[in-house]
Amino acid sequence: MENSILLLVLTLIPGIGPARIKAIIEHFHDQLKNVLHTDVTGLMQVPGIGEPLARQVYNFLHHTETRQAAEKSAEEQISRLHKLNASLITILDPAYPPLLKQIYDPPPCLFVRGTLPPANSPALAVVGTRHASLYGRQCTAMLCRDLVNFGVSIYSGMAYGIDMAAHAAALQNGGLTVAVLASGVDTIYTDPKGKLWPKIIEQGALISEEWLGSTLSPAKFPKRNRIISGISAGTIVVESDIKGGALITAAGALEQNREVFAVPGSIFSPSSRGTNRLIQQGHAKAIMNGDDIITELGPQFIKSCPSQPLSQANAPDISLSSQEQVILLTMGTEPMHIDTLATATAIDIPSLLVHLFELELKTAIIQQPGQLFQKKKL
């Protein structure tokens, strides 16, 4: 039996989770197949496996019908993956993310659509609330742009809000991004129309430890979060309330001995209560730009990044008309109402609307509700 099939089979045994499968792998070293020929006494030598569980494992693997059904299910998963042009990476493969392998309970198998960044390449997680504010989205866009320009891959959970903004910003700046799903990689529940995930596959990957066709359940989100934090050198929380799911990811990162960063926010904003609390309690480093993160992670992380930032290499070439330049020079850091902008630039509103529309297309400005316009932070 191939190791990939065997590992999938092991995940089907009741009571055997990722931590115990890791212990089995370490016990048998390069001879994982020996688990198929080991008796109860031998299985009890594996750390964390007592006699009841050893008997359960033995009975599962030695009951012909049960084992054959498990093997058939595993083979069907591999076949379905091939039809999706996807692949299975096991913890025994060289392509398996090295940081993820170090955690207490690494997933034995990763279902992958796309291409994971090279092993040992710099990676950071960016997470936050599903109810992202404009401030949160702007911070996410700025941080991801800075990090991508240093050659860092962006990992997140493809949830609505900050997660989606992180993936989108990485893609817009020519970077690599990986979405870790709580469902199978065949079911992208947050993006059913495919506005984002096909691009992620082109510039990164969708990954999950869940089998294809598996149903989504609340318990799978914390499992997904441990992968997001474990696969990255650090986790950045942009916005989160006190009980936000992003804080679960941050807690996991701390348990995994990873760095945690948080973007400070208004004391009046519920979306910043969680991030501010992380900083207040000393559980996260307050950051304001990508340089803060890179510097805090130290020489080893910096060494894994490209020698020169890629900031201008990935930036779009924006050509502006003379009136568009005037508009941008007139706009400050705060949003401006169109009436104020018209007065300041001496451009009539119908013409101004045309120029503002062009500037939006060139991603030089963003529009806010109430006919307010703001220069995009570069």
C-alpha positions as MATLAB code, in Angstrom:
seq = 'MENSILLLVLTLIPGIGPARIKAIIEHFHDQLKNVLHTDVTGLMQVPGIGEPLARQVYNFLHHTETRQAAEKSAEEQISRLHKLNASLITILDPAYPPLLKQIYDPPPCLFVRGTLPPANSPALAVVGTRHASLYGRQCTAMLCRDLVNFGVSIYSGMAYGIDMAAHAAALQNGGLTVAVLASGVDTIYTDPKGKLWPKIIEQGALISEEWLGSTLSPAKFPKRNRIISGISAGTIVVESDIKGGALITAAGALEQNREVFAVPGSIFSPSSRGTNRLIQQGHAKAIMNGDDIITELGPQFIKSCPSQPLSQANAPDISLSSQEQVILLTMGTEPMHIDTLATATAIDIPSLLVHLFELELKTAIIQQPGQLFQKKKL';
ca = [
       0.000    0.000    0.000;
       1.339    3.450   -0.926;
       2.099    5.800    1.945;
      -0.447    8.334    0.685;
      -3.224    5.715    0.736;
      -2.068    4.355    4.081;
      -2.075    7.809    5.682;
      -5.568    8.485    4.369;
      -6.678    5.141    5.784;
      -5.202    5.982    9.191;
      -7.242    9.207    9.300;
     -10.407    7.072    9.077;
      -9.673    5.126   12.255;
     -11.842    6.418   15.130;
      -9.781    7.910   17.945;
      -6.686    8.442   15.803;
      -6.177   12.139   15.168;
      -3.266   14.055   13.616;
      -1.167   14.037   16.813;
      -1.304   10.242   17.173;
      -0.676    9.718   13.467;
       2.422   11.893   13.846;
       3.498    9.677   16.772;
       2.955    6.554   14.635;
       5.063    8.030   11.826;
       7.881    8.941   14.213;
       7.756    5.490   15.851;
       8.018    3.556   12.578;
      10.380    6.061   10.917;
      10.808    5.207    7.230;
       8.896    1.940    7.564;
       5.351    3.231    8.033;
       3.928    0.140    6.310;
       5.046   -1.910    9.294;
       2.012   -0.561   11.144;
      -0.036   -2.989    9.052;
       1.862   -5.952   10.493;
       2.214   -4.829   14.110;
       0.269   -6.509   16.901;
      -1.491   -4.820   19.811;
       1.569   -4.996   22.055;
       3.699   -3.357   19.368;
       1.165   -0.590   18.797;
       1.148    0.152   22.522;
       4.796    1.163   22.195;
       3.693    4.255   20.256;
       3.517    7.279   22.611;
      -0.081    8.246   23.338;
      -1.574    4.896   22.329;
      -2.808    2.737   25.204;
      -4.235   -0.754   25.030;
      -7.865    0.180   24.113;
      -6.764    2.383   21.216;
      -4.105   -0.116   20.124;
      -6.796   -2.805   19.869;
      -9.023   -0.450   17.896;
      -6.243    0.304   15.420;
      -5.325   -3.366   15.120;
      -8.931   -4.460   14.572;
      -9.540   -1.756   11.970;
      -6.448   -2.658    9.953;
      -6.945   -6.410   10.252;
     -10.667   -6.611    9.592;
     -10.660   -7.361    5.859;
     -13.916   -5.654    4.907;
     -13.253   -2.554    7.015;
      -9.721   -2.107    5.702;
     -10.712   -2.701    2.081;
     -13.546   -0.182    2.360;
     -11.124    2.380    3.795;
      -8.595    1.731    1.019;
     -11.322    2.098   -1.600;
     -12.429    5.425   -0.112;
      -8.826    6.665   -0.107;
      -8.289    5.625   -3.716;
     -11.513    7.386   -4.711;
     -10.233   10.568   -3.105;
      -7.022   10.381   -5.129;
      -9.054    9.816   -8.306;
     -11.309   12.786   -7.565;
      -8.267   14.953   -6.886;
      -6.809   14.091  -10.289;
     -10.070   15.133  -11.953;
      -9.740   18.512  -10.227;
      -6.137   18.772  -11.413;
      -5.253   18.760   -7.726;
      -2.835   16.736   -5.625;
      -2.245   15.193   -2.216;
       0.816   16.167   -0.214;
       1.585   14.012    2.802;
       3.695   14.770    5.824;
       6.279   12.354    4.390;
       6.709   14.382    1.177;
       9.563   16.902    0.699;
       7.014   19.494   -0.496;
       5.164   19.410    2.845;
       5.523   22.836    4.555;
       8.368   22.476    7.075;
       6.901   24.856    9.674;
       3.605   22.983    9.665;
       5.415   19.714   10.270;
       6.759   21.121   13.549;
       3.415   21.657   15.286;
       1.946   19.213   17.807;
      -0.797   17.952   15.505;
       0.140   18.530   11.841;
      -2.361   17.253    9.263;
      -1.043   13.946    7.846;
      -2.359   14.898    4.393;
      -3.007   18.160    2.602;
      -5.356   18.340   -0.360;
      -3.928   20.969   -2.714;
      -5.365   22.806   -5.704;
      -2.650   24.945   -7.223;
       0.985   25.134   -6.171;
       2.287   25.692   -2.675;
       5.107   28.256   -2.322;
       8.588   26.697   -2.191;
       9.529   25.040    1.074;
      11.356   27.387    3.471;
      10.120   30.478    1.614;
       8.855   33.255    3.932;
       5.184   32.974    4.867;
       2.866   34.985    7.123;
      -0.794   34.658    8.017;
      -3.187   37.607    7.843;
      -6.544   37.136    9.582;
      -9.367   39.200   10.982;
     -13.053   39.813   11.357;
     -15.652   38.952    8.762;
     -17.157   42.403    9.373;
     -14.160   44.417    8.202;
     -14.301   48.201    8.319;
     -12.832   50.459    5.660;
      -9.914   51.049    8.028;
      -9.341   47.316    8.347;
      -9.436   46.776    4.601;
      -7.001   49.634    4.019;
      -4.599   48.280    6.635;
      -4.840   44.810    5.125;
      -4.146   46.111    1.625;
      -1.133   48.129    2.814;
       0.383   45.360    4.929;
      -0.075   42.666    2.295;
       1.411   44.915   -0.359;
       4.450   45.591    1.831;
       4.904   41.912    2.674;
       4.451   40.706   -0.907;
       7.066   43.233   -1.960;
       9.482   41.494    0.412;
       8.665   38.156   -1.228;
       6.433   36.918    1.606;
       3.567   34.543    0.800;
       0.230   35.441    2.376;
      -1.837   32.741    4.097;
      -5.406   33.201    5.258;
      -8.717   31.371    5.640;
     -10.713   32.842    2.745;
     -13.470   33.968    5.087;
     -15.429   37.106    4.290;
     -13.867   40.393    5.390;
     -10.182   40.636    6.271;
      -9.274   37.176    4.938;
     -10.675   37.904    1.489;
      -9.036   41.334    1.492;
      -5.664   39.738    2.300;
      -5.890   37.245   -0.561;
      -7.042   39.956   -2.983;
      -4.241   42.358   -1.985;
      -1.594   39.655   -2.421;
      -2.916   38.847   -5.892;
      -3.177   42.502   -6.921;
       0.461   43.034   -6.030;
       1.708   39.983   -7.899;
       2.344   37.884   -4.798;
       1.659   34.306   -3.789;
      -1.274   33.529   -1.541;
      -2.667   30.339   -0.028;
      -6.225   29.873    1.221;
      -6.642   27.293    3.975;
     -10.194   25.958    3.853;
     -12.396   24.402    6.533;
     -14.186   22.495    3.771;
     -12.780   20.274    1.048;
     -10.923   22.051   -1.753;
     -13.798   21.145   -4.061;
     -16.234   23.367   -2.120;
     -15.326   27.049   -1.834;
     -18.344   28.124    0.169;
     -17.360   31.792    0.561;
     -16.755   32.324   -3.150;
     -19.304   30.185   -5.016;
     -19.187   32.368   -8.140;
     -15.422   32.033   -8.442;
     -14.501   35.706   -8.304;
     -11.301   35.046   -6.363;
     -10.418   31.373   -5.923;
      -9.419   30.665   -9.573;
      -6.852   33.472   -9.298;
      -5.579   32.043   -6.022;
      -4.975   28.719   -7.761;
      -2.980   30.568  -10.444;
      -0.864   32.484   -7.899;
      -0.775   30.015   -5.040;
      -3.091   27.315   -3.791;
      -6.233   26.230   -2.013;
      -5.413   23.701    0.692;
      -7.333   21.675    3.266;
      -6.979   18.572    5.410;
     -10.663   17.796    4.892;
     -11.639   15.122    2.385;
     -13.350   16.059   -0.864;
     -17.110   16.113   -0.467;
     -16.959   16.458    3.317;
     -19.651   18.500    5.018;
     -18.825   21.765    6.741;
     -19.243   21.933   10.531;
     -18.329   24.480   13.239;
     -15.667   22.156   14.695;
     -13.666   22.302   11.466;
     -12.897   26.015   11.747;
     -10.568   25.759   14.785;
      -8.871   22.824   13.034;
      -8.398   25.022    9.966;
      -7.083   27.878   12.101;
      -4.265   25.768   13.583;
      -3.029   25.148   10.020;
      -3.094   28.861    9.169;
      -0.975   29.739   12.185;
       1.209   26.637   12.052;
       2.192   26.981    8.415;
       3.368   30.590    8.915;
       6.241   32.243   10.760;
       3.795   34.694   12.293;
       0.127   35.660   12.389;
      -1.113   39.200   11.807;
      -4.512   40.085   13.261;
      -5.878   43.175   11.538;
      -9.311   43.541   13.123;
     -11.150   41.359   15.625;
     -13.649   41.691   18.418;
     -12.987   40.085   21.800;
     -14.438   36.725   20.739;
     -13.469   36.807   17.074;
     -12.334   33.672   15.278;
      -9.082   35.456   14.446;
      -8.221   35.425   18.146;
      -8.445   31.633   18.082;
      -5.844   31.669   15.320;
      -3.699   34.053   17.371;
      -3.971   31.790   20.428;
      -2.946   28.842   18.284;
       0.049   30.768   16.992;
       1.195   31.481   20.542;
       0.830   27.795   21.478;
       2.848   26.862   18.406;
       5.611   29.291   19.432;
       4.910   31.600   16.510;
       4.959   35.385   16.478;
       1.699   37.326   16.725;
       1.189   40.857   15.432;
      -1.844   43.108   15.746;
      -2.952   46.345   14.117;
      -4.056   48.841   16.787;
      -7.414   50.507   16.253;
      -9.869   52.934   17.753;
     -10.856   52.264   21.360;
     -14.428   52.977   20.278;
     -14.485   50.362   17.521;
     -15.779   46.859   18.382;
     -13.652   45.537   15.495;
     -10.516   46.661   17.301;
     -11.332   45.482   20.820;
      -9.706   42.121   20.238;
      -6.564   43.459   18.578;
      -6.126   46.181   21.183;
      -6.544   43.589   23.936;
      -3.860   41.372   22.376;
      -1.464   44.310   22.427;
      -2.488   45.389   25.942;
      -1.876   41.910   27.361;
       1.485   41.590   25.645;
       0.317   38.733   23.436;
       0.936   40.630   20.199;
       3.354   43.176   18.826;
       1.690   46.374   17.619;
       2.572   47.019   13.991;
       1.912   49.820   11.529;
       3.617   48.609    8.343;
       5.365   45.673    6.767;
       8.798   46.830    7.888;
       7.726   46.497   11.536;
       6.908   42.837   10.936;
      10.002   41.960    8.917;
      12.281   43.622   11.460;
      10.602   41.952   14.440;
      10.954   38.481   12.897;
      14.696   38.931   12.848;
      17.706   38.054   10.687;
      16.677   34.487    9.890;
      13.343   35.557    8.412;
      14.906   38.500    6.595;
      17.472   36.129    5.091;
      14.669   34.028    3.602;
      13.223   37.106    1.871;
      14.564   38.452   -1.442;
      17.587   40.717   -0.978;
      15.734   43.703   -2.407;
      12.090   44.642   -1.832;
       9.932   44.079   -4.892;
       7.798   47.167   -4.270;
       8.175   48.803   -7.612;
       8.570   45.581   -9.554;
       4.985   44.553   -8.927;
       3.420   48.018   -8.922;
       1.155   48.841  -11.852;
       2.273   51.506  -14.282;
      -0.225   54.334  -13.768;
      -0.226   57.242  -16.225;
      -2.228   60.265  -15.107;
      -3.626   63.181  -17.067;
      -2.801   66.717  -15.904;
      -6.260   67.133  -14.344;
      -6.013   63.763  -12.602;
      -2.698   64.863  -11.117;
      -4.303   68.082   -9.883;
      -7.092   66.099   -8.226;
      -4.649   63.774   -6.456;
      -2.484   66.674   -5.295;
      -5.568   68.390   -3.897;
      -6.710   65.342   -1.972;
      -5.201   64.800    1.460;
      -5.159   61.712    3.620;
      -8.751   62.222    4.787;
     -11.841   61.642    2.614;
     -13.113   64.691    0.694;
     -16.668   65.405   -0.374;
     -17.122   65.920   -4.086;
     -18.388   69.478   -3.561;
     -15.272   70.396   -1.588;
     -13.090   68.751   -4.223;
     -14.841   70.620   -7.031;
     -14.290   73.944   -5.284;
     -10.640   73.206   -4.510;
      -9.776   72.047   -8.043;
     -12.059   74.468   -9.936;
     -13.358   71.520  -11.965;
     -17.114   71.325  -12.568;
     -18.806   68.328  -10.974;
     -19.804   66.495  -14.209;
     -16.177   66.598  -15.441;
     -14.880   65.811  -11.959;
     -17.024   62.667  -11.800;
     -15.465   61.443  -15.037;
     -11.933   62.032  -13.733;
     -12.743   60.383  -10.390;
     -14.104   57.360  -12.198;
     -10.865   57.087  -14.196;
      -8.809   57.403  -11.016;
     -10.839   54.618   -9.415;
     -10.148   52.374  -12.404;
      -6.456   53.130  -11.994;
      -6.784   52.220   -8.276;
      -5.414   55.634   -7.313;
      -8.446   56.554   -5.195;
     -11.298   54.840   -3.422;
     -14.894   56.016   -3.081;
     -16.742   55.929    0.221;
     -20.460   56.303    0.904;
     -21.868   59.830    0.777;
     -19.914   60.990   -2.291;
     -16.655   60.978   -0.345;
     -13.376   60.219   -2.109;
     -10.016   59.350   -0.638;
      -6.545   58.991   -2.052;
      -5.370   55.380   -1.855;
      -2.371   54.975    0.417;
       0.719   53.871   -1.453;
];
